[in-house]
Amino acid sequence: MINLPINIDYTGKVVVVTGAGGLICGAMARAFAQSGAKVAALDLNEEAVKKLADELKAEGFVCEGYKANVLDPVMLEEVHQAVIADLGKCDILVNGAGGNNPRATTDNEYQHEAKEGGKSFFDLDPSGVDFVFKLNFQGTLLPTQAFAKDLVQKKGGCILNISSMNAYTPLTKIPAYSAAKAGISNFTQWLATHFAGTGIRCNAIAPGFLVSAQNRALLFNEDGTPTARSAKILNGTPTGRYVDASELLGATLFLCDDRAASAITGVVLPIDCGFAAYSGV
């Protein structure tokens, strides 16, 4: 069980969460389930979502786990039909799948600091850049094509995308990820406009810096002290701390509720401990 930040009743709603095998979207799936929803947890890591579903069922909630490749439209439609058969048609879609790739990351922050044998901007792997764009943008577009059909038929519902603070101001070393997330913010506004006449709302959250199993070694030394990059992040954050994954849940539950956020569509909400507000001075 997690301590929900707000109490919203999603009883009877079918919520589809992609990327639910990860820390952030797994917590989102759990929050929706605890709020009464019937949750479809999707991830390429089938073991992770099956484990999540088993845990939630054991606690008395409704959740089914499905293996899904968000870049495979045929597989997504198969999962779509399975979700309809198991839980019903989708009411809320959370597009949580995404991420970066080392092949699309430079070793140096600035070109004049590039070292012999390192990976500079000119050494970025085009296939790695392509993968990052596909995973983040098409990994949002394709599930929306599959599941938003249900929302159109129901003449209502919500789509929630996951953008990033990188979409506002790109971070050094990760040009593809920053640009791809900027695309998600733009696509969120496009979807909000495109679906406006159907009763569907589309918003996004833009998480700030979080510590996860994937980036912990980049942010902290073995003795627990911040790395140089981590120190820059914390010095640029007025609260002087990282965002916890649980702090994304309040905005998620709020934005997806048709009563609480009925007039909110096309927004990208930063959740960043003040990072975007601070000039550094």
C-alpha positions in Angstrom: 0.0 0.0 0.0 1.1 3.6 -0.7 -0.1 6.7 1.1 -2.2 8.5 -1.5 -1.7 12.2 -1.5 -5.4 12.9 -2.5 -8.5 10.8 -2.4 -10.2 10.6 -5.8 -12.7 7.8 -6.6 -11.9 6.0 -9.8 -14.3 3.1 -9.2 -15.5 1.6 -12.5 -12.8 3.3 -14.6 -10.4 1.3 -16.7 -6.9 2.8 -16.6 -4.2 1.7 -19.0 -0.6 2.5 -17.9 2.3 1.9 -20.3 5.8 1.6 -18.8 4.2 0.2 -15.6 7.1 -2.1 -15.0 9.2 0.9 -13.9 9.4 2.8 -10.7 7.3 5.9 -11.7 4.6 4.3 -13.7 4.4 1.3 -11.4 3.5 3.7 -8.6 1.0 5.4 -10.8 -0.7 2.0 -11.6 -0.8 1.3 -7.9 -2.3 4.7 -7.1 -5.1 4.2 -9.6 -5.8 0.7 -8.4 -6.0 1.9 -4.8 -8.4 4.6 -6.0 -10.8 1.9 -7.2 -9.8 1.7 -10.9 -9.4 -1.5 -12.9 -5.8 -1.1 -14.1 -4.1 -2.6 -17.1 -0.3 -2.5 -16.5 1.7 -2.6 -19.7 5.4 -3.1 -20.1 7.9 -4.9 -22.3 9.1 -6.5 -19.1 6.3 -8.9 -18.6 7.7 -10.3 -15.4 7.6 -6.9 -13.7 3.9 -6.1 -14.6 2.8 -9.6 -13.7 4.4 -9.2 -10.3 2.8 -5.8 -9.8 -0.6 -7.2 -10.8 -0.2 -10.2 -8.4 0.7 -7.9 -5.5 -2.3 -5.6 -6.2 -4.7 -8.5 -6.5 -3.4 -9.9 -3.2 -4.3 -6.6 -1.6 -7.8 -6.7 -3.0 -7.4 -4.4 -6.0 -8.0 -5.0 -9.7 -5.0 -5.1 -12.0 -3.9 -7.2 -14.9 -0.3 -7.2 -16.3 0.3 -7.4 -20.1 3.5 -7.7 -22.1 3.5 -4.8 -24.6 6.0 -3.3 -27.0 4.9 0.3 -27.4 6.6 0.4 -30.8 4.7 -2.5 -32.2 1.2 -1.4 -33.4 0.1 -5.0 -34.1 1.0 -6.1 -30.6 -0.6 -3.0 -29.1 -3.9 -3.8 -30.8 -3.7 -7.4 -29.5 -3.2 -6.1 -26.0 -6.0 -3.5 -26.5 -8.4 -6.3 -27.3 -7.2 -8.4 -24.3 -7.8 -5.4 -22.0 -11.3 -5.0 -23.3 -12.0 -8.7 -22.7 -10.5 -8.7 -19.2 -11.4 -5.3 -17.9 -13.5 -3.3 -20.4 -12.8 -0.4 -22.7 -10.2 2.2 -21.7 -11.3 5.4 -19.8 -7.8 6.8 -19.0 -4.5 6.2 -20.8 -1.2 7.0 -19.1 1.6 7.1 -21.7 4.5 6.3 -19.4 6.9 4.3 -21.6 10.1 6.2 -22.5 13.7 6.8 -21.7 17.2 7.6 -22.9 20.0 5.4 -24.4 23.8 5.7 -24.0 24.2 5.6 -27.8 22.5 9.0 -27.9 24.5 10.6 -25.1 27.7 12.5 -25.3 30.6 12.0 -22.8 31.3 15.7 -22.5 29.0 18.6 -21.6 30.8 21.0 -24.0 32.5 20.4 -27.3 35.7 22.2 -26.3 36.0 19.7 -23.4 35.9 16.7 -25.8 38.7 14.2 -25.2 40.4 11.9 -27.6 38.6 8.5 -27.6 35.5 9.9 -26.0 32.1 10.2 -27.5 31.5 13.8 -28.7 28.5 15.3 -30.4 30.0 14.2 -33.7 30.2 10.6 -32.5 26.6 10.2 -31.6 25.1 7.0 -33.1 22.3 7.8 -35.5 20.6 4.5 -34.6 20.7 5.4 -30.9 19.2 8.8 -31.6 16.5 7.2 -33.7 15.7 4.7 -31.0 15.3 7.5 -28.4 13.0 9.4 -30.6 10.9 6.3 -31.4 10.7 5.1 -27.8 9.5 8.5 -26.5 7.5 9.9 -29.4 6.2 6.9 -31.2 6.0 5.1 -27.8 3.3 7.7 -27.0 1.7 8.0 -30.4 1.1 4.3 -31.0 -0.5 3.4 -27.7 -2.7 6.5 -28.1 -3.8 5.3 -31.5 -4.7 1.9 -30.0 -6.5 2.9 -26.9 -7.9 6.4 -27.6 -10.5 4.7 -29.9 -12.3 3.6 -26.7 -12.3 7.2 -25.4 -13.7 8.5 -28.7 -16.5 5.9 -28.5 -17.2 6.9 -24.9 -17.1 10.6 -25.8 -14.8 11.4 -22.8 -11.9 10.3 -20.8 -8.3 11.4 -20.3 -4.8 10.9 -21.8 -1.8 11.7 -19.6 1.6 11.9 -21.2 5.0 12.0 -19.4 7.1 14.9 -20.6 10.2 16.2 -18.7 11.8 19.4 -17.5 14.3 18.7 -20.3 11.5 19.8 -22.7 11.7 23.3 -21.3 15.5 23.7 -21.1 17.6 21.0 -22.6 20.2 19.3 -20.4 23.8 18.9 -21.6 24.9 15.5 -22.8 21.4 14.2 -23.7 20.3 16.0 -26.9 18.0 13.3 -28.3 16.1 12.7 -25.0 15.7 16.5 -24.5 14.4 17.0 -28.0 12.1 13.9 -27.8 10.5 15.1 -24.6 10.0 18.6 -26.1 8.1 16.7 -28.9 5.9 15.1 -26.2 5.0 18.5 -24.8 4.1 19.7 -28.3 2.2 16.5 -29.1 0.2 16.8 -25.8 -1.1 20.2 -27.0 -1.8 18.8 -30.4 -3.8 15.9 -29.0 -5.7 18.2 -26.7 -6.8 20.3 -29.7 -7.4 17.4 -32.0 -9.7 15.6 -29.5 -11.3 18.7 -28.0 -14.6 18.1 -29.7 -14.9 14.5 -28.5 -14.8 15.3 -24.8 -11.3 13.8 -24.3 -8.8 15.8 -22.3 -5.0 15.4 -22.8 -2.4 16.8 -20.4 1.2 15.9 -19.4 3.3 16.1 -16.3 7.0 17.2 -16.5 9.0 15.5 -13.7 12.1 17.2 -12.5 15.2 15.2 -11.4 14.5 11.9 -9.7 16.9 9.3 -8.4 16.3 5.8 -9.7 18.2 2.6 -10.0 19.2 3.6 -13.5 20.8 6.9 -12.7 21.9 6.6 -9.1 25.5 5.8 -10.0 25.6 9.0 -12.2 24.3 11.2 -9.4 26.1 9.8 -6.3 29.5 8.5 -5.5 30.0 5.2 -3.6 30.3 7.1 -0.4 27.0 8.8 -0.9 28.3 12.2 -1.8 26.9 13.9 -4.9 28.9 13.6 -8.2 29.9 16.8 -10.0 26.8 16.6 -12.2 24.5 15.9 -9.2 26.0 19.0 -7.4 25.1 21.1 -10.4 21.5 19.8 -10.3 21.1 20.4 -6.6 22.7 23.9 -6.7 20.2 24.8 -9.5 17.2 23.6 -7.5 16.1 26.1 -4.9 14.7 23.4 -2.6 18.1 21.6 -2.8 16.7 18.2 -3.3 15.4 15.7 -5.8 11.8 14.9 -6.6 10.5 11.6 -5.2 8.4 9.4 -7.5 5.5 9.5 -5.0 5.3 13.3 -5.5 4.1 12.8 -9.0 0.9 10.9 -7.9 -1.1 13.9 -6.7 -0.9 15.7 -10.0 -1.5 12.4 -11.9 -4.7 11.6 -9.9 -5.9 15.2 -10.2 -5.3 15.7 -13.9 -7.0 12.4 -14.8 -10.2 13.2 -12.9 -13.0 14.5 -15.1 -14.6 16.4 -12.2 -11.6 18.0 -10.6 -9.8 18.9 -13.8 -12.8 19.2 -16.2 -11.6 22.4 -17.8 -7.9 21.5 -17.9 -6.5 20.2 -21.2 -3.3 20.9 -23.2 -1.2 21.7 -20.1 2.2 20.4 -19.2 2.6 20.6 -15.4 6.2 20.9 -14.0 6.9 18.9 -10.9 10.5 19.9 -10.3 11.1 21.3 -6.7 11.4 24.7 -8.3 14.2 23.9 -10.8 12.6 25.9 -13.6 11.9 28.9 -11.4 15.4 29.4 -10.3 17.8 31.6 -12.3 20.9 30.4 -10.4 21.3 33.8 -8.7 
